[in-house]
Amino acid sequence: MSSQVAGGGDPVDTAQAFISALAWNEHTTVWDLLSPAARAAVLDLATRRGMDALLAARLREGTTGHEERDEFLADLLRGLRRAMPGVDFEALRCVRGGSGATVACSVLVHLVVGAPAELGGDVPVGRIELVADVDGRWSVVRLDGTR
Amino acid sequence: MSDSHRHFEVAVSAEALALAWARREAATAGSVVIVDHEISPRGRLGRLWPGAQERTAVIAIVWRPMLRAEQADLVWIAASLGLLTSVRALLGPSATGLWWPDLVVDAGERRIGETRAEVQLGPGRVASAVITARLDLDAFPGASRDTAVECLIAGLDSAGDHLDGDIDLLRVAYADSCVLVGRRVTARLLPQGAARGTVRGVDALGRLELASVTGLVERVTIVGLDRLEVVT
Protein backbone atom coordinates (compact mmCIF):
# COMPACT_ATOMS: atom_id res chain seq x y z
CA MET A 1 0.00 0.00 0.00
CA SER A 2 1.60 3.18 -1.12
CA SER A 3 1.20 6.46 0.62
CA GLN A 4 -0.65 8.12 -2.20
CA VAL A 5 -2.75 10.03 0.27
CA ALA A 6 -0.65 11.94 2.70
CA GLY A 7 -1.91 13.99 5.54
CA GLY A 8 -2.00 17.69 4.90
CA GLY A 9 -0.37 20.53 6.75
CA ASP A 10 -3.19 20.94 9.21
CA PRO A 11 -4.17 18.26 11.71
CA VAL A 12 -7.85 19.20 11.58
CA ASP A 13 -7.90 18.79 7.79
CA THR A 14 -6.18 15.43 8.09
CA ALA A 15 -8.60 14.30 10.78
CA GLN A 16 -11.53 15.39 8.64
CA ALA A 17 -10.11 13.50 5.65
CA PHE A 18 -9.69 10.41 7.83
CA ILE A 19 -13.27 10.57 9.08
CA SER A 20 -14.61 11.15 5.59
CA ALA A 21 -12.62 8.18 4.29
CA LEU A 22 -14.05 6.05 7.10
CA ALA A 23 -17.56 7.18 6.26
CA TRP A 24 -17.17 6.45 2.56
CA ASN A 25 -15.31 3.14 2.82
CA GLU A 26 -12.15 4.56 1.25
CA HIS A 27 -10.05 1.78 2.65
CA THR A 28 -6.66 2.57 1.19
CA THR A 29 -7.07 6.22 2.10
CA VAL A 30 -7.68 5.27 5.73
CA TRP A 31 -4.57 3.08 5.70
CA ASP A 32 -2.47 5.78 4.07
CA LEU A 33 -3.56 8.35 6.64
CA LEU A 34 -2.41 6.16 9.53
CA SER A 35 1.05 6.89 10.87
CA PRO A 36 3.71 4.19 10.35
CA ALA A 37 3.59 3.42 14.06
CA ALA A 38 -0.21 3.10 13.96
CA ARG A 39 -0.02 0.72 10.99
CA ALA A 40 2.56 -1.37 12.83
CA ALA A 41 0.34 -1.43 15.91
CA VAL A 42 -2.65 -2.53 13.84
CA LEU A 43 -0.67 -5.36 12.24
CA ASP A 44 0.79 -6.38 15.58
CA LEU A 45 -2.66 -6.55 17.14
CA ALA A 46 -4.04 -8.47 14.17
CA THR A 47 -1.21 -10.98 14.38
CA ARG A 48 -1.79 -11.49 18.09
CA ARG A 49 -5.44 -12.14 17.29
CA GLY A 50 -4.57 -14.85 14.83
CA MET A 51 -3.76 -13.23 11.50
CA ASP A 52 -1.13 -15.07 9.53
CA ALA A 53 2.29 -13.57 10.22
CA LEU A 54 3.28 -13.85 6.58
CA LEU A 55 0.20 -11.92 5.55
CA ALA A 56 1.08 -9.29 8.13
CA ALA A 57 4.55 -9.08 6.63
CA ARG A 58 3.13 -8.68 3.12
CA LEU A 59 0.79 -5.96 4.36
CA ARG A 60 3.66 -4.21 6.08
CA GLU A 61 5.70 -4.29 2.89
CA GLY A 62 2.79 -3.49 0.61
CA THR A 63 3.17 -6.70 -1.41
CA THR A 64 -0.25 -8.23 -0.84
CA GLY A 65 -2.70 -9.04 -3.56
CA HIS A 66 -5.71 -6.76 -3.83
CA GLU A 67 -8.11 -9.38 -2.50
CA GLU A 68 -6.33 -10.06 0.78
CA ARG A 69 -5.49 -6.39 1.21
CA ASP A 70 -9.12 -5.39 0.72
CA GLU A 71 -10.30 -8.07 3.11
CA PHE A 72 -7.89 -6.89 5.78
CA LEU A 73 -8.71 -3.22 5.33
CA ALA A 74 -12.46 -3.90 5.30
CA ASP A 75 -12.00 -5.54 8.71
CA LEU A 76 -9.93 -2.57 9.85
CA LEU A 77 -12.65 -0.13 8.82
CA ARG A 78 -15.27 -2.14 10.65
CA GLY A 79 -13.07 -2.18 13.73
CA LEU A 80 -12.46 1.56 13.61
CA ARG A 81 -16.16 2.25 13.24
CA ARG A 82 -16.84 0.13 16.28
CA ALA A 83 -14.88 2.68 18.31
CA MET A 84 -17.90 4.93 17.94
CA PRO A 85 -20.97 2.73 17.60
CA GLY A 86 -24.08 4.44 16.37
CA VAL A 87 -22.22 7.55 15.27
CA ASP A 88 -22.81 8.82 11.74
CA PHE A 89 -19.28 9.63 10.62
CA GLU A 90 -20.57 11.87 7.86
CA ALA A 91 -22.10 14.15 10.49
CA LEU A 92 -18.92 14.59 12.52
CA ARG A 93 -17.02 17.85 12.80
CA CYS A 94 -13.39 18.10 13.83
CA VAL A 95 -12.29 20.63 16.45
CA ARG A 96 -8.68 21.26 17.38
CA GLY A 97 -7.80 20.17 20.89
CA GLY A 98 -4.67 20.12 23.03
CA SER A 99 -1.62 17.92 23.05
CA GLY A 100 -1.82 14.16 22.76
CA ALA A 101 -0.33 11.70 25.20
CA THR A 102 0.51 8.60 23.15
CA VAL A 103 3.51 9.94 21.23
CA ALA A 104 5.66 13.04 21.51
CA CYS A 105 4.53 16.23 19.79
CA SER A 106 1.12 14.82 18.92
CA VAL A 107 -2.09 16.83 18.94
CA LEU A 108 -5.69 15.91 19.62
CA VAL A 109 -8.62 16.67 17.36
CA HIS A 110 -12.02 16.28 18.99
CA LEU A 111 -14.89 14.76 17.05
CA VAL A 112 -18.22 16.38 17.74
CA VAL A 113 -21.76 16.14 16.46
CA GLY A 114 -23.91 19.21 16.32
CA ALA A 115 -26.85 19.62 18.67
CA PRO A 116 -29.18 22.58 19.27
CA ALA A 117 -27.88 25.20 21.70
CA GLU A 118 -30.85 24.50 23.98
CA LEU A 119 -29.49 20.99 24.38
CA GLY A 120 -26.03 22.18 25.19
CA GLY A 121 -24.53 22.55 21.70
CA ASP A 122 -21.89 20.28 20.21
CA VAL A 123 -21.58 16.81 21.72
CA PRO A 124 -18.12 15.21 21.81
CA VAL A 125 -18.18 11.61 20.61
CA GLY A 126 -14.52 10.86 20.13
CA ARG A 127 -11.08 12.13 19.32
CA ILE A 128 -8.23 11.53 16.95
CA GLU A 129 -4.61 11.84 17.89
CA LEU A 130 -2.26 12.93 15.12
CA VAL A 131 1.43 13.44 14.71
CA ALA A 132 3.46 15.27 12.08
CA ASP A 133 6.37 13.72 10.23
CA VAL A 134 9.60 15.49 9.38
CA ASP A 135 7.97 17.02 6.30
CA GLY A 136 5.17 18.48 8.40
CA ARG A 137 2.50 16.09 7.12
CA TRP A 138 0.02 14.89 9.71
CA SER A 139 -1.04 11.32 10.14
CA VAL A 140 -3.35 9.49 12.52
CA VAL A 141 -1.94 7.81 15.60
CA ARG A 142 -5.18 6.64 17.16
CA LEU A 143 -8.95 6.99 17.15
CA ASP A 144 -10.91 6.87 20.38
CA GLY A 145 -14.60 6.95 21.03
CA THR A 146 -15.96 8.80 24.03
CA ARG A 147 -17.30 6.23 26.41
CA MET B 1 -62.09 -15.56 -13.36
CA SER B 2 -59.93 -18.63 -13.85
CA ASP B 3 -59.14 -21.21 -11.18
CA SER B 4 -55.76 -19.60 -10.70
CA HIS B 5 -57.24 -16.18 -9.88
CA ARG B 6 -59.21 -15.22 -6.80
CA HIS B 7 -60.88 -11.84 -6.39
CA PHE B 8 -61.92 -10.21 -3.12
CA GLU B 9 -63.62 -6.88 -2.62
CA VAL B 10 -62.11 -6.37 0.84
CA ALA B 11 -59.29 -8.15 2.66
CA VAL B 12 -56.71 -7.45 5.31
CA SER B 13 -54.14 -7.75 2.56
CA ALA B 14 -53.70 -9.55 -0.73
CA GLU B 15 -50.51 -11.07 0.64
CA ALA B 16 -52.24 -12.70 3.60
CA LEU B 17 -54.74 -14.45 1.33
CA ALA B 18 -52.09 -15.58 -1.14
CA LEU B 19 -49.90 -16.91 1.66
CA ALA B 20 -52.80 -18.91 3.06
CA TRP B 21 -53.60 -20.22 -0.42
CA ALA B 22 -49.99 -21.26 -0.96
CA ARG B 23 -49.61 -22.92 2.44
CA ARG B 24 -52.94 -24.62 2.95
CA GLU B 25 -53.98 -25.42 -0.59
CA ALA B 26 -50.59 -25.70 -2.29
CA ALA B 27 -51.40 -22.94 -4.74
CA THR B 28 -49.48 -23.45 -7.96
CA ALA B 29 -47.01 -20.95 -9.36
CA GLY B 30 -48.90 -18.12 -11.03
CA SER B 31 -51.87 -18.22 -8.66
CA VAL B 32 -53.11 -14.65 -8.19
CA VAL B 33 -55.12 -12.87 -5.51
CA ILE B 34 -56.76 -9.58 -6.47
CA VAL B 35 -58.14 -7.30 -3.78
CA ASP B 36 -60.11 -4.11 -4.38
CA HIS B 37 -59.62 -2.70 -0.90
CA GLU B 38 -56.84 -3.72 1.48
CA ILE B 39 -57.35 -2.86 5.13
CA SER B 40 -53.65 -3.15 5.90
CA PRO B 41 -51.65 -2.51 2.71
CA ARG B 42 -48.10 -3.02 3.87
CA GLY B 43 -44.83 -3.10 1.97
CA ARG B 44 -41.21 -3.68 2.95
CA LEU B 45 -40.58 -3.51 6.71
CA GLY B 46 -44.33 -3.44 7.25
CA ARG B 47 -44.59 0.15 6.10
CA LEU B 48 -48.02 1.30 5.08
CA TRP B 49 -48.70 2.01 1.42
CA PRO B 50 -49.46 5.74 1.33
CA GLY B 51 -51.85 5.75 -1.63
CA ALA B 52 -55.61 5.97 -1.34
CA GLN B 53 -57.23 2.55 -1.63
CA GLU B 54 -59.68 3.66 -4.32
CA ARG B 55 -56.69 4.76 -6.42
CA THR B 56 -54.57 1.66 -5.87
CA ALA B 57 -54.27 -1.52 -7.91
CA VAL B 58 -52.91 -4.50 -6.00
CA ILE B 59 -52.30 -8.16 -6.62
CA ALA B 60 -50.41 -10.90 -4.84
CA ILE B 61 -48.99 -13.75 -6.88
CA VAL B 62 -47.48 -17.09 -5.89
CA TRP B 63 -44.06 -18.04 -7.26
CA ARG B 64 -42.24 -21.33 -6.79
CA PRO B 65 -38.74 -20.47 -7.99
CA MET B 66 -35.86 -22.96 -8.07
CA LEU B 67 -33.55 -21.02 -5.77
CA ARG B 68 -31.22 -21.95 -2.96
CA ALA B 69 -32.15 -20.47 0.41
CA GLU B 70 -29.31 -17.94 0.30
CA GLN B 71 -30.63 -16.64 -3.03
CA ALA B 72 -34.02 -15.76 -1.56
CA ASP B 73 -33.57 -12.01 -1.95
CA LEU B 74 -33.34 -12.43 -5.71
CA VAL B 75 -37.13 -12.77 -5.56
CA TRP B 76 -37.29 -9.04 -4.74
CA ILE B 77 -35.14 -8.27 -7.75
CA ALA B 78 -37.24 -10.29 -10.18
CA ALA B 79 -40.44 -8.91 -8.64
CA SER B 80 -39.22 -5.35 -9.15
CA LEU B 81 -38.48 -6.08 -12.80
CA GLY B 82 -41.95 -7.55 -13.17
CA LEU B 83 -43.53 -4.47 -11.65
CA LEU B 84 -41.51 -2.26 -13.98
CA THR B 85 -42.72 -4.29 -16.95
CA SER B 86 -46.27 -3.66 -15.77
CA VAL B 87 -45.66 0.06 -15.41
CA ARG B 88 -44.14 0.33 -18.86
CA ALA B 89 -47.07 -1.59 -20.35
CA LEU B 90 -49.32 1.13 -18.96
CA LEU B 91 -47.18 4.19 -19.62
CA GLY B 92 -45.15 3.14 -22.61
CA PRO B 93 -41.34 3.38 -22.61
CA SER B 94 -41.26 6.30 -20.25
CA ALA B 95 -38.69 7.61 -17.84
CA THR B 96 -39.50 5.19 -15.07
CA GLY B 97 -36.98 3.16 -13.15
CA LEU B 98 -36.24 0.96 -10.18
CA TRP B 99 -35.26 2.09 -6.71
CA TRP B 100 -33.63 -0.82 -4.88
CA PRO B 101 -35.05 -2.97 -3.47
CA ASP B 102 -38.79 -2.53 -3.83
CA LEU B 103 -39.92 0.59 -5.67
CA VAL B 104 -40.71 1.79 -9.15
CA VAL B 105 -40.32 5.54 -9.48
CA ASP B 106 -41.28 8.07 -12.13
CA ALA B 107 -39.05 10.67 -13.79
CA GLY B 108 -39.22 12.81 -10.67
CA GLU B 109 -38.26 9.78 -8.56
CA ARG B 110 -41.66 9.71 -6.92
CA ARG B 111 -42.89 6.28 -5.90
CA ILE B 112 -45.56 5.02 -8.30
CA GLY B 113 -45.40 1.34 -7.42
CA GLU B 114 -43.96 -1.04 -4.88
CA THR B 115 -43.35 -4.72 -4.41
CA ARG B 116 -42.97 -6.90 -1.38
CA ALA B 117 -41.72 -10.47 -1.35
CA GLU B 118 -42.64 -12.90 1.39
CA VAL B 119 -40.40 -15.91 0.91
CA GLN B 120 -41.12 -19.31 2.45
CA LEU B 121 -38.03 -21.48 2.88
CA GLY B 122 -37.83 -25.26 2.72
CA PRO B 123 -34.75 -27.35 3.56
CA GLY B 124 -31.93 -25.42 1.90
CA ARG B 125 -34.13 -23.91 -0.77
CA VAL B 126 -36.95 -21.51 -1.48
CA ALA B 127 -40.24 -23.38 -1.23
CA SER B 128 -42.48 -20.57 -2.41
CA ALA B 129 -42.75 -16.82 -2.53
CA VAL B 130 -45.70 -14.50 -2.47
CA ILE B 131 -45.13 -11.28 -4.35
CA THR B 132 -47.35 -8.31 -3.62
CA ALA B 133 -47.36 -5.52 -6.18
CA ARG B 134 -49.15 -2.19 -5.90
CA LEU B 135 -49.58 0.69 -8.29
CA ASP B 136 -50.65 4.25 -7.61
CA LEU B 137 -53.33 4.75 -10.25
CA ASP B 138 -52.92 8.52 -10.09
CA ALA B 139 -49.63 8.03 -11.91
CA PHE B 140 -51.42 6.37 -14.82
CA PRO B 141 -53.95 8.82 -16.27
CA GLY B 142 -56.71 7.07 -18.11
CA ALA B 143 -55.85 3.62 -16.82
CA SER B 144 -58.64 1.80 -15.03
CA ARG B 145 -57.97 -0.44 -12.08
CA ASP B 146 -58.91 -3.50 -14.17
CA THR B 147 -56.37 -2.57 -16.83
CA ALA B 148 -53.69 -1.97 -14.22
CA VAL B 149 -54.44 -5.31 -12.56
CA GLU B 150 -54.17 -7.10 -15.92
CA CYS B 151 -50.79 -5.47 -16.50
CA LEU B 152 -49.63 -6.41 -13.01
CA ILE B 153 -50.58 -10.03 -13.56
CA ALA B 154 -48.87 -10.18 -16.93
CA GLY B 155 -45.72 -8.42 -15.68
CA LEU B 156 -45.35 -10.46 -12.51
CA ASP B 157 -46.23 -13.74 -14.18
CA SER B 158 -43.45 -13.35 -16.74
CA ALA B 159 -40.94 -11.98 -14.22
CA GLY B 160 -40.85 -15.27 -12.35
CA ASP B 161 -39.11 -16.77 -15.38
CA HIS B 162 -36.08 -14.56 -14.67
CA LEU B 163 -35.32 -16.72 -11.66
CA ASP B 164 -35.19 -19.93 -13.66
CA GLY B 165 -32.58 -18.58 -16.05
CA ASP B 166 -29.13 -17.04 -15.82
CA ILE B 167 -28.96 -14.93 -12.66
CA ASP B 168 -26.32 -12.71 -14.26
CA LEU B 169 -28.86 -11.71 -16.90
CA LEU B 170 -31.27 -10.81 -14.10
CA ARG B 171 -28.58 -8.66 -12.49
CA VAL B 172 -27.80 -6.90 -15.74
CA ALA B 173 -31.47 -6.25 -16.45
CA TYR B 174 -31.92 -4.83 -12.97
CA ALA B 175 -28.86 -2.59 -13.17
CA ASP B 176 -29.99 -1.29 -16.57
CA SER B 177 -33.27 -0.10 -15.06
CA CYS B 178 -32.10 1.01 -11.62
CA VAL B 179 -32.05 4.80 -11.27
CA LEU B 180 -29.50 4.53 -8.46
CA VAL B 181 -26.67 2.97 -10.46
CA GLY B 182 -23.68 5.29 -10.68
CA ARG B 183 -24.96 7.58 -7.93
CA ARG B 184 -23.51 8.18 -4.48
CA VAL B 185 -25.84 7.04 -1.76
CA THR B 186 -26.03 6.61 1.96
CA ALA B 187 -27.73 3.40 3.00
CA ARG B 188 -29.21 3.79 6.48
CA LEU B 189 -29.02 0.39 8.10
CA LEU B 190 -31.00 -1.46 10.72
CA PRO B 191 -30.74 -1.37 13.66
CA GLN B 192 -28.18 1.42 13.29
CA GLY B 193 -25.27 2.56 11.19
CA ALA B 194 -24.78 3.49 7.57
CA ALA B 195 -22.99 2.31 4.48
CA ARG B 196 -21.88 4.72 1.79
CA GLY B 197 -20.65 4.46 -1.74
CA THR B 198 -21.51 4.60 -5.40
CA VAL B 199 -24.16 2.12 -6.47
CA ARG B 200 -22.71 -0.51 -8.79
CA GLY B 201 -25.69 -2.84 -9.07
CA VAL B 202 -26.85 -5.95 -7.29
CA ASP B 203 -24.82 -9.07 -6.65
CA ALA B 204 -25.76 -12.70 -7.23
CA LEU B 205 -27.66 -12.76 -3.93
CA GLY B 206 -29.67 -9.61 -4.60
CA ARG B 207 -27.62 -7.37 -2.31
CA LEU B 208 -26.91 -3.77 -3.28
CA GLU B 209 -23.26 -3.21 -4.15
CA LEU B 210 -21.76 0.07 -2.99
CA ALA B 211 -18.28 0.84 -4.29
CA SER B 212 -15.95 3.37 -2.71
CA VAL B 213 -13.60 5.51 -4.77
CA THR B 214 -10.77 3.27 -3.58
CA GLY B 215 -12.54 0.22 -4.98
CA LEU B 216 -13.84 -1.41 -1.82
CA VAL B 217 -17.27 -2.92 -2.36
CA GLU B 218 -19.75 -3.14 0.50
CA ARG B 219 -22.92 -5.15 0.11
CA VAL B 220 -26.20 -4.17 1.72
CA THR B 221 -28.85 -6.79 2.38
CA ILE B 222 -32.52 -6.08 1.94
CA VAL B 223 -33.32 -7.12 5.49
CA GLY B 224 -30.61 -4.80 6.80
CA LEU B 225 -31.78 -1.70 4.96
CA ASP B 226 -33.82 1.05 6.54
CA ARG B 227 -33.70 3.52 3.64
CA LEU B 228 -31.50 4.88 0.88
CA GLU B 229 -30.58 8.53 0.52
CA VAL B 230 -29.00 9.89 -2.63
CA VAL B 231 -26.11 12.22 -1.86
CA THR B 232 -26.12 15.28 -4.07
Interface residues (C-beta under 8 A of the other chain):
Chain A: A23 W24 N25 E26 H27 T28 T29 H66 D70 L73 A74 L77 R81 P85 G86 D88 F89 E90
Chain B: T186 Q192 G193 A194 A195 R196 G197 L210 S212 V213 T214 G215 L216 E218
